[in-house]
Amino acid sequence: LLTLWGERGVGKTALAKAVAAHLWRRRLLDDGVAFVELAEVRTEAAALGGLGEALDMEFNKWKDVSRALQRWQGLVVLDGMDE
């Protein structure tokens, strides 16, 4: 788990995307990269839906996410958590 922290507009998203692209090009992520935009998300169901859509999976509760990510070999970027 890595958290990029800083004020709006300092480049956290650009850095996360650059790192994800680098890891993907070096073939270090078997399952790829899932980018989830959460800035407009206001409910737990919407957060689960966005994550599920990015991972091409369906989640009804956070326990489902935990189970799925145990097998998933990739990078999940959650953007907009500071909104």
URRALIN-V212472 format. One record per pair of residues at least 12 apart in sequence whose ideal C-beta (glycine too) atoms are under 10 Angstrom apart, sorted by the first residue. I is the first residue (numbers start at 0). J is the second residue. D is the distance in Angstrom with one decimal. If there is no record, write none. Layout:
# URRALIN-V212472
i=I j=J d=D
i=I j=J d=D
This chain:
# URRALIN-V212472
i=0 j=75 d=10.0
i=1 j=15 d=8.8
i=1 j=18 d=8.7
i=1 j=74 d=9.5
i=1 j=76 d=9.8
i=2 j=77 d=9.5
i=2 j=80 d=8.6
i=3 j=15 d=6.0
i=3 j=18 d=9.1
i=3 j=76 d=9.3
i=3 j=78 d=9.4
i=3 j=80 d=9.8
i=3 j=81 d=9.7
i=4 j=80 d=9.8
i=4 j=81 d=8.0
i=5 j=81 d=8.8
i=6 j=81 d=8.9
i=7 j=81 d=7.2
i=7 j=82 d=8.7
i=11 j=76 d=10.0
i=11 j=78 d=7.9
i=11 j=79 d=9.8
i=11 j=80 d=9.8
i=11 j=81 d=8.3
i=12 j=34 d=9.1
i=12 j=36 d=9.2
i=12 j=76 d=8.3
i=12 j=78 d=5.4
i=12 j=79 d=8.2
i=15 j=32 d=9.5
i=15 j=34 d=8.2
i=15 j=74 d=8.8
i=15 j=76 d=4.9
i=15 j=77 d=9.1
i=15 j=78 d=6.8
i=16 j=32 d=8.7
i=16 j=34 d=7.4
i=16 j=76 d=7.3
i=16 j=78 d=8.8
i=18 j=32 d=9.5
i=18 j=74 d=8.0
i=18 j=76 d=8.6
i=19 j=31 d=9.0
i=19 j=32 d=4.4
i=19 j=33 d=9.3
i=19 j=34 d=7.3
i=19 j=73 d=9.2
i=19 j=74 d=5.4
i=19 j=75 d=9.6
i=19 j=76 d=6.0
i=20 j=32 d=7.9
i=22 j=73 d=9.0
i=22 j=74 d=6.2
i=23 j=73 d=8.8
i=23 j=74 d=8.0
i=27 j=72 d=9.3
i=27 j=73 d=9.6
i=27 j=74 d=8.9
i=28 j=71 d=9.7
i=28 j=72 d=6.7
i=28 j=73 d=4.7
i=28 j=74 d=5.6
i=29 j=71 d=8.7
i=29 j=72 d=3.9
i=29 j=73 d=6.8
i=30 j=54 d=8.5
i=30 j=55 d=9.9
i=30 j=68 d=9.9
i=30 j=70 d=8.8
i=30 j=71 d=5.1
i=30 j=72 d=4.9
i=30 j=73 d=3.7
i=30 j=74 d=8.8
i=30 j=75 d=9.9
i=31 j=54 d=9.3
i=31 j=55 d=9.9
i=31 j=71 d=9.2
i=31 j=72 d=9.0
i=31 j=73 d=4.9
i=31 j=74 d=7.8
i=32 j=53 d=9.0
i=32 j=73 d=6.0
i=32 j=74 d=4.8
i=32 j=75 d=7.8
i=32 j=76 d=6.7
i=33 j=49 d=9.7
i=33 j=50 d=7.5
i=33 j=51 d=9.8
i=33 j=52 d=9.0
i=33 j=53 d=3.9
i=33 j=54 d=4.9
i=33 j=55 d=8.5
i=33 j=56 d=9.4
i=33 j=68 d=9.8
i=33 j=71 d=8.4
i=33 j=73 d=6.4
i=33 j=74 d=7.3
i=33 j=75 d=4.8
i=33 j=76 d=7.0
i=33 j=77 d=9.1
i=34 j=49 d=10.0
i=34 j=53 d=6.3
i=34 j=74 d=9.0
i=34 j=75 d=8.2
i=34 j=76 d=4.8
i=34 j=77 d=8.7
i=34 j=78 d=6.6
i=35 j=48 d=9.9
i=35 j=49 d=5.0
i=35 j=50 d=5.3
i=35 j=51 d=9.4
i=35 j=52 d=8.1
i=35 j=53 d=4.7
i=35 j=54 d=8.5
i=35 j=75 d=6.8
i=35 j=76 d=6.8
i=35 j=77 d=5.2
i=35 j=78 d=6.7
i=35 j=79 d=8.5
i=35 j=80 d=9.6
i=36 j=49 d=7.0
i=36 j=53 d=8.8
i=36 j=76 d=9.3
i=36 j=77 d=8.7
i=36 j=78 d=5.3
i=36 j=79 d=5.4
i=36 j=82 d=9.6
i=37 j=49 d=6.5
i=37 j=50 d=8.7
i=37 j=77 d=5.8
i=37 j=78 d=6.5
i=37 j=79 d=4.4
i=37 j=80 d=5.6
i=37 j=81 d=9.4
i=37 j=82 d=7.3
i=38 j=78 d=7.2
i=38 j=79 d=3.0
i=38 j=80 d=8.3
i=38 j=81 d=8.3
i=38 j=82 d=4.0
i=39 j=79 d=7.5
i=39 j=82 d=7.6
i=40 j=77 d=9.8
i=40 j=79 d=7.6
i=40 j=80 d=9.2
i=40 j=82 d=8.5
i=41 j=82 d=9.9
i=43 j=60 d=8.8
i=43 j=61 d=8.0
i=44 j=58 d=9.5
i=44 j=59 d=8.8
i=44 j=60 d=9.8
i=46 j=58 d=9.3
i=46 j=61 d=9.0
i=46 j=64 d=9.5
i=46 j=77 d=8.8
i=46 j=80 d=9.8
i=47 j=59 d=7.1
i=47 j=60 d=7.4
i=47 j=61 d=7.3
i=47 j=63 d=7.9
i=47 j=64 d=7.1
i=49 j=77 d=9.0
i=49 j=79 d=10.0
i=50 j=63 d=9.8
i=50 j=64 d=6.3
i=50 j=67 d=9.3
i=50 j=68 d=9.4
i=50 j=75 d=7.4
i=50 j=77 d=7.9
i=51 j=63 d=8.5
i=51 j=64 d=8.1
i=51 j=67 d=8.8
i=53 j=75 d=7.4
i=53 j=76 d=8.8
i=53 j=77 d=9.4
i=54 j=67 d=6.9
i=54 j=68 d=8.3
i=54 j=71 d=6.9
i=54 j=73 d=8.3
i=54 j=75 d=7.4
i=56 j=68 d=9.5
i=56 j=71 d=8.6
